[in-house]
Amino acid sequence: MKARSLVFAVLIGAVLATELYVVIAGGGRGTVIVTGVIALELLLAAAFLFINRDEDIAPVQAVRAELRMLKTCVLVLLRQRRYSGVALDSHRGWWVIPAAVTGATGIECIAIELLVPWAWLRALILVVSLYSLILLWGVFGAAYTYPHFVDGTLVLRHAGRQVVSIAAGEIANIVLSRGYSHERYAIDEDTLILGNGDGSNVHIELASPLLVPAPKWPWQKEQLSHVNHVQVWFDAPSEAITAISRSA
């Protein structure tokens, strides 16, 4: 598999070098040649990602993350949610930031339409801006689409992905406890933090340490950490504690 990845990387490098030569030397019919080379680049890149789809490498991880965001945006538009048992919502006000950015981007696009004289550049900026907004709504919409839930087991999520699954017998104590860390996903010593802009409002003490994945960027390798405590935000903390206690 590594040999195939190397071959594709060399091919892509060769195509990029060819394109650079065509642009600098101005050989042939520039527009036609460059268009063909770009199409070949995209084909090689797609083949590279397909061949390595099961590999834990940065380009594949980044594409997977982007596809998850696009899927989440579709589910938000359809108002569909993914959970089983009882949802423990933690999405209050999730739409505020993407709505504000969408409004600002709309004003920016109007200004660009008035100030930029090149139609192709205006079209390019518009497409990039719209696509960026789709990804933004996908990022923030994950809190609505993929809530925490309890179904015999407490499942806590972040950005649409499961962070930890806690069986009823692994919970030693669960109480209302206000925390003021604004981290949405972090590990502080032996404490997992899953908060929001208001902090956290429920503290869970574990009967024994659990391994949880540490926060990472899509292109980073996963690392595990032991935690003994969890601080999490629930929109309705008292009801969440009741639901978790009943499932025990």
N, C-alpha and C positions, 0 to 999 in steps of 0.2 A: 504493500500500500504506500510506503514511503517512497519507493522508486517511482510509482505512478505519479505521486504528488510532485516529485522533482521534475519529471518529464513535462508535466503540464506547466510548472513554473517556468521552465526553460522556454517552452513554446510561447507563453504569454510575454516573456521578456523579449523574444525575437520579434513578435508582432509589434510590441511597443517601439522597439528600435527601428523597425521598418517604417512605422508611422512617423516617427521623429525625423527620419531621413527624408521622407516624402514632403513633410511640411517645410523643412529647412531648405532642401534642394529645389523644391517646387517642381519635381518631375511629374510628367503625365498630367492627366486631368485631375487636378487637386481634389475637388469636391467629391468626385466619384471614387477615387482611390481611398481617401480618408474615410468616407462612409463605409466602404467595404472592409477596411481594416478594423474600424470600430465594431462593426457587426461580428467580425471574426473574434475580436477580443471578448465580446459578450458571450459568444458561443463557447470559447475555451474556458472562460470563467465559470459558466454554467456547468460545463462538463466536469471541471475540477471540483466544484461543490457537490455535484451528484456522486462522483466517485468516492469522495471523502465524507459522505453524509453521516456515516456512523462514527467518524473520528472526532476526538475531543481537541480540535484545533481552532484557533481564533477566528478565521473567516467563517467557518461553519457555525460556530457559536453565535457570531454576530448576526448571520442570516436567520438562524433560528429565533433569536430574540426579536428581530424585526418582523418576522412572520407572526410571532405571538402577539405583537402590538397591533398588527393589521387585523388579526382574528378578533382581538378584544374590541377594537373599534367597531367591527361589524356587529358583534354581540351587543354592544352598547346601543347602537342604532336600533337593533331589534328588541331591545329591553329584555334580553335573555340573561339569566344568571346560572352559574354552574356551582352547585353544592348539593349535599345530601343531608338529611336530618334537619336540624334547626340552624338557620343562618344567624351568625353573631355579627351584626353589621358594624363596620368601622369605616364608613365612606361619607360621613356627613360633610357637605361642602366640597366634595371632590371636584366638582365642575367649575369652581370659581376661577382657579388659575388658568385652565385651558380656555375658558370663556373670555377672560381678560386678554389673553394672548391672541385669541382669534379676532377680537375687536381691534387690537393694535395692528395686527397683520393686515386687516382690511383697510385701515387708514393708510398703512405703508404702501399697499398695492395701488391705491388711488393716486398717491403722490408719485409713485414710479411711473404710472401711466401718463401722468402729466409732464414729468421731468425727463424721462429717458426717451431719446428720439428713435432708438432702434427697435423695431417691432420684434425681432427674434429674441433680443435680450429681455424685453418686457414679458414675452411669452415664457421664456426660460425661468425668470424670477417668479412668475405666477405659478408655474408647475411645481417648482421647488418649495415655494411657500405653502401651497395647498397640501403637498405630500408631508411636509413637516408638521402641519396642523393635524393631519390624520394620525401620525405617529404620536403626537402629544396627547390627543384624546385617548389613544390606546393605552398610553402609559398611566394616565390618571384614572381612566375608566376601569382599570383592573381591580381597583378597590371595590367598585360596585358589582362588577361581573363575577369576581371570584372572592366572595367574603369568607371570613373564618366560619367554621361550622362545627357542630357537635353531633355525632351520630354514634353514641357509645364511646367514641374516641374524639378527643378535642384536636381539631386540625387548624393550625394557624398558618396563614399565608402572607405573602408579600409579592406585589406586582404579578399576581396571577399564578405564582408558584408556591408549592407547599414548602414551608420552612421547617416545621416540626409537627409530629403527630404524638399526642400525649394520651396514653391509656388512662382510664379512670383510676387504676391502682397506683399510678405514678404521680398523682397529685396529692401532696401532703397537706397543703393548705391553700385556700384562695380567698382573698379579701379585697375590699375596696381600698385603694392606696394611690394617692395622687402623686404622679411623677412629673417632672418638668423638663425632661430631656426631649428635645424636638426631633430626635432621630427617628426616621420611619423604619429603619432596619439597621440594627447595630448590635454588637456584642461588647459589653463593658465588663471586663474581668469574667465573672461566672454568671452574668446576667444577660439574657436575650431581651432586647428592646424592640418592640413593634408598636411604635406610637404614631402620632400625626403632629400637625402644627400646634396642637394644644397639649402635647405630652402623652402621658399614659394615665389610666385610672383604675387598673386592676393589677394586683400582684399575685403571681402564682409561685408557690414554693414546691419544688419537686422532691419526691421521696428519695430519688437517687439521680445522679448526674445523667444528662442525656447529651448525645452527640448531635450537633446542629451545624449546617453549613454556614460558614462565615460570609458576610457580604462580599460581593465581587463584581467586577465588570464582566460583560459577556465573553471577553477574550482571555480572562484569567482562569487558571485552574482552580477547582473547588478545594477548599480547605475546611476541615471540621474542627469544632471547638466543643469542649464540655461546658454545659451550663447547669446551674442548680436553681436558678430563679428566672422567671419570665415577667416582664412588665409590658402590658399591652393596653391599647385603647379600644374600648367598645362604646358605640353610640348610646347604648342603654346598659350600663355596667351592672346594675342590680339584677335586671332580667337575664343578662348573660351568665352571671354567677349562679342564679337559680337553675338555668337550663343545664349548665355544666354539672352542678351538684346532683340534679335529678338523673343525669346519665351515669353517675357513678354506681 
